[in-house]
Amino acid sequence: MEHINKEVICMDADQGSDDAPREPAIAAPPFLNRHEAGRALARVLRPYELDSDIVVIALPSGGVPIAYAVARALHAPLGVCVVRKLGVPGHPDLAMGAIASGDICVMNPGILEQFRITREVFDQVAQIQAAELRRREFACRIELPSIPIAGRTVIVVDDGVATGASMRAATASMRQQGVQRIMLATPLCAQSICRALSAQADRIYCLRRPESARPISESYEQFPLVTDDDVRHLLRRAAAIPLHT
């Protein structure tokens, strides 16, 4: 266990020690798929199973299968925070920022400077993604009952953290909605990003914390696209989870 500002809990074999041997350059993916990773993350979060104050918040789309496994294990309600990554033109997997529900917008200054992104280009990408964000918000509202989160503790879940922009946008959205405590939970996040996010959240749970950032897909043997139908199916199932009262 390592404390970096606020609490960061890493379940790697090295327990987060910076003096531990580095991971091999080539290694088998640690997770079979999102469902397996979700179950592993749920086991780490079991201490919150009896906590009726907890709400699990998924970042659609990839975070929904992970968050569903967590919500089911904890018997906690499942909500969503719709976030859209703002990809660098020509490098869509690299986030120069992110937007989230509640007109939240965050930037990655280092990426903007590296690729010399102008404000005009940034705003154009943000406008395109805002339309998709509104569409997904509408679809999720249809499937999910209203879940009050003001004054409660939320566990924000995604299938991996690359630059941290989406998680930063999500935490800002949660703060805007008046949550009391924010915990971030993900199967994997690079060490430097964990350190940066620790200033945004009260606690971070991470199963794997590689030394350097990697594409999220490389940590899964199977990494299929999570479709709108997949999301709707899991949200309907989550609404039927027996909750602790």
C-alpha positions in Angstrom: 0.0 0.0 0.0 1.3 3.4 -0.9 0.1 6.8 0.3 0.5 9.6 -2.3 -1.2 12.7 -1.0 -4.5 10.9 -0.4 -4.8 7.2 -0.4 -3.9 5.2 -3.5 -4.4 1.5 -3.1 -2.5 -0.6 -5.7 -3.0 -4.4 -5.8 0.1 -5.1 -7.9 2.5 -7.8 -6.5 5.0 -5.0 -5.7 2.3 -3.2 -3.6 3.1 0.0 -5.3 6.7 0.2 -4.1 8.8 2.5 -6.3 11.9 0.4 -5.4 10.4 -2.8 -6.8 11.7 -4.4 -10.0 10.2 -2.9 -13.2 7.6 -4.9 -15.1 9.0 -6.9 -18.1 8.9 -5.1 -21.4 6.7 -7.9 -22.8 4.2 -9.6 -20.6 0.8 -11.3 -21.1 -2.2 -9.1 -20.6 -3.2 -9.3 -16.9 -7.0 -9.4 -17.7 -9.0 -11.7 -19.9 -11.7 -9.2 -20.5 -13.7 -6.4 -18.8 -16.0 -8.8 -17.0 -13.0 -10.6 -15.3 -11.4 -7.2 -14.5 -14.7 -6.0 -13.0 -14.9 -9.1 -10.7 -11.3 -8.6 -9.6 -11.9 -5.0 -8.8 -15.1 -5.9 -7.0 -13.2 -8.2 -4.6 -11.0 -5.3 -3.6 -14.0 -3.1 -2.9 -15.8 -5.7 -0.8 -15.4 -3.8 2.4 -18.0 -1.4 1.1 -20.6 -4.1 0.6 -22.7 -3.1 3.6 -22.4 0.7 3.1 -25.8 2.1 2.0 -24.1 5.4 1.4 -22.2 4.1 -1.7 -23.2 4.7 -5.3 -21.2 3.2 -8.1 -20.7 5.5 -11.1 -19.7 4.1 -14.5 -18.0 6.0 -17.3 -19.7 4.8 -20.5 -19.1 2.8 -22.5 -16.1 0.7 -21.4 -16.5 1.4 -17.7 -20.1 0.0 -17.6 -19.2 -3.7 -17.6 -16.6 -3.1 -14.9 -18.9 -0.9 -12.8 -21.8 -3.4 -13.2 -19.6 -6.2 -11.5 -18.7 -3.8 -8.7 -22.3 -2.6 -8.1 -23.6 -6.2 -8.1 -20.9 -7.3 -5.6 -21.6 -4.4 -3.3 -25.4 -4.5 -3.7 -25.1 -0.8 -4.6 -27.0 1.4 -7.1 -25.3 2.0 -10.4 -25.3 5.4 -12.0 -23.4 6.9 -14.9 -21.4 10.0 -15.6 -21.2 10.5 -19.3 -17.7 11.6 -20.3 -16.3 12.1 -23.8 -12.6 12.1 -24.5 -11.3 14.9 -26.8 -8.8 13.1 -29.0 -5.9 14.8 -30.7 -6.7 15.1 -34.4 -5.0 12.3 -36.2 -4.4 10.5 -32.8 -7.9 9.9 -31.5 -6.8 7.6 -28.6 -4.7 10.4 -27.1 -6.7 12.8 -25.0 -6.0 16.5 -25.2 -8.9 16.9 -22.8 -12.4 15.7 -21.9 -15.9 16.9 -21.3 -18.5 15.6 -18.9 -22.1 16.0 -17.8 -22.8 19.4 -16.4 -20.8 21.4 -19.0 -17.5 20.2 -17.5 -14.4 20.6 -19.7 -10.8 19.8 -18.7 -7.6 20.1 -20.7 -4.3 18.2 -20.8 -1.9 21.2 -21.2 1.1 19.0 -21.9 -0.7 17.3 -24.8 -2.0 20.6 -26.2 1.5 22.0 -26.1 3.2 18.9 -27.6 0.9 18.8 -30.6 0.5 22.6 -30.8 -3.3 22.4 -30.6 -5.0 25.8 -31.1 -8.0 26.8 -29.1 -10.0 26.8 -32.3 -9.2 23.1 -33.0 -9.9 22.2 -29.4 -13.3 23.9 -29.5 -14.2 22.2 -32.8 -13.4 18.7 -31.3 -15.3 19.6 -28.1 -18.4 20.7 -30.1 -18.5 17.4 -32.0 -18.1 15.3 -28.8 -20.7 17.4 -27.0 -23.4 16.2 -29.4 -22.4 12.5 -28.7 -22.4 13.3 -24.9 -26.0 14.6 -25.1 -27.1 11.5 -27.0 -25.6 9.2 -24.5 -27.0 11.1 -21.6 -30.5 10.8 -23.0 -30.0 7.0 -23.6 -28.8 6.5 -20.0 -31.7 8.4 -18.5 -34.1 6.1 -20.2 -32.5 3.0 -18.7 -31.6 4.3 -15.2 -33.9 5.4 -12.4 -32.9 8.7 -10.7 -30.2 8.0 -8.1 -29.6 10.8 -5.6 -25.9 11.3 -5.1 -25.6 14.6 -3.2 -24.0 14.1 0.1 -23.1 10.5 -0.7 -19.9 8.6 -1.5 -19.4 7.6 -5.1 -17.1 5.0 -6.6 -16.2 6.2 -10.1 -15.3 3.3 -12.3 -13.6 3.0 -15.7 -11.9 0.1 -17.6 -8.6 1.9 -17.5 -7.0 5.3 -17.2 -4.6 6.5 -19.9 -4.1 10.3 -19.6 -6.5 10.9 -16.7 -8.6 13.5 -18.5 -11.8 11.5 -18.4 -11.4 10.8 -14.7 -10.7 14.4 -14.0 -13.8 15.5 -15.9 -15.9 12.9 -14.0 -14.6 14.0 -10.6 -15.4 17.6 -11.4 -18.9 16.6 -12.5 -19.4 14.6 -9.2 -18.2 17.6 -7.1 -20.6 19.9 -9.0 -23.4 17.5 -8.0 -22.5 17.8 -4.3 -21.1 14.4 -3.5 -19.4 14.1 -0.2 -16.6 11.7 -1.1 -15.1 10.4 -4.3 -13.3 7.2 -4.8 -11.8 6.2 -8.2 -11.6 2.5 -9.1 -10.0 1.1 -12.2 -8.1 -2.1 -13.2 -5.1 -0.1 -14.4 -3.5 3.3 -14.3 0.1 4.4 -14.7 2.0 5.5 -11.6 2.3 9.2 -12.7 -1.4 9.4 -13.5 -2.3 7.9 -10.1 -0.2 10.6 -8.4 -1.9 13.3 -10.4 -5.4 12.0 -9.8 -4.8 11.6 -6.1 -5.4 15.3 -5.8 -8.8 15.0 -7.3 -10.2 12.0 -5.2 -10.3 10.9 -1.6 -9.1 7.4 -2.5 -7.9 5.5 -5.6 -8.2 1.7 -6.1 -6.1 0.4 -8.9 -5.3 -3.3 -9.6 -2.3 -2.7 -11.9 -0.1 0.4 -11.9 2.6 0.1 -14.6 5.5 2.5 -14.5 4.5 4.2 -17.8 1.2 4.8 -19.5 0.1 2.2 -22.1 -2.9 1.8 -24.3 -5.7 0.4 -22.2 -6.5 -2.3 -24.8 -3.0 -3.9 -24.2 -4.0 -4.9 -20.7 -6.9 -7.1 -22.0 -6.7 -10.3 -24.0 -10.2 -9.5 -25.3 -11.2 -5.8 -25.7 -14.3 -5.7 -27.8 -16.2 -2.5 -28.4 -18.9 -1.9 -25.8 -22.0 -1.1 -27.8 -25.1 1.0 -26.9 -27.0 -2.2 -26.7 -24.5 -3.7 -24.3 -24.7 -0.6 -22.1 -28.5 -0.7 -22.1 -28.6 -4.4 -21.2 -26.2 -3.9 -18.2 -28.1 -0.8 -16.9 -31.4 -2.7 -17.0 -29.8 -5.6 -15.1 -28.2 -3.2 -12.6 -31.7 -1.6 -11.9 -32.8 -5.0 -10.6 -29.9 -5.5 -8.2 -31.2 -5.9 -4.6 -29.8 -3.0 -2.6 -28.7 -2.7 1.0 -31.0 -0.4 3.0 
